[in-house]
Amino acid sequence: MVSRTKYLLDDDTVKRLFKKAGITGVTGIAPLGAGEYNAVYAVKADKEYVLKVAPAEDVPVLTYEKNMLQSEVYWYNLLRTQTDIRVPEVYFEDASKTIIPTAYFIMEKMDGTQMDKFRMTDSEKEVCARKVAQMVAQLHKIQNPKFGYIQNGLYDNWYGALTGMLENLIRDAARVGKKSPKGEKLLRFAQKYKSILEDVPCTMVNYDAWAPNMLCHRLPNGEIEIAWIDPERSFWGDRIFDFICLEFPKPLQKKKLSVRAYNEASDYPVTCSRAECIRFAFAEGVMGLIQEVEKYYRYTPHHFGWWRNILCAAMLYKSAFRTLENPR
């Protein structure tokens, strides 16, 4: 998708980046994927690779998006070493800015098609939804003593990290001359529910487990194998936040397939308690605030993404505030 943050490269520059990585014989270069932030290319040489390029340093981005490409390598390493989730191997990374004025890395190109474009039966879709929920449960077994985005600094508890996220996004809006009354309202609710937010264990949270980030590949026996890509938006925080992407846009208590599959693979089952539903409402609200603010940095009113973000943010805010104003 078109986005103002993408740093686009010509073929000669791509070849120079690969030469620096010790890879020669590049014969094919093409844009890859439907991402809306980094520029991504499929590159053929001795085998198939993916090149991922961060926005240029002088391009305005959200606070949590600064140095996010380097964070992605960190999260890939954790997933590879601490789970059996299939993720690509990163072969080379460079943040020196000697060839281009931004960071990039080169990684394995995995077989597969984005889940939202992969042809499957209804029963196979249910099987894959269960698999994704169980992958999320695996991810949540990775724990940490501190909360937040590693690129922004960590906090002692989830309340501190969450209010920091909200305040940064509100400031991001202010930097482009915009206000977010709903973001301010969400911040007030965080203060109201401080005791619940402080009592949250810390796990890895992806917060981006959408179908386009799942690659599906059919094995000879007919089974569908799933690989996970693009974990750059991960943070240390509340595991309930990952349920936002599962069976979207259902409320937590109606995500029965995902919760059941998750609980089968988790040591800490989700019960859809009052506290968990309140925490899930913040997952909706933060996603709404991100979509509200990021449109100013990525799109113009002439882009599809601008209007999609407006509609989606409105829906998320409505659901979040319904719960936060009258939790059951």
Secondary structure by P-SEA (a helix, b strand, c coil): ccccccccccaaaaaaaaaaaccccccbbbbbcccccbbbbbbbccbbbbbbbcccccccccccccaaaaaaaaaaaaaacccccbbbbbccccccccccccccbbbbbccccccccccccaaaaaaaaaaaaaaaaaaacccccccccccccccccaaaaaaaaaaaaaaaaaaaccccaaaaaaaaaaaaaaaaaaaccccccccccccccbbbbbccccbbbbbbccccccccccccccccccccccccccaaaaaaaaaaaccccccccaaaaaaaaaaaaaaaaaaacccccccccccaaaaaaaaaaaaaaaaaaaaaaccc
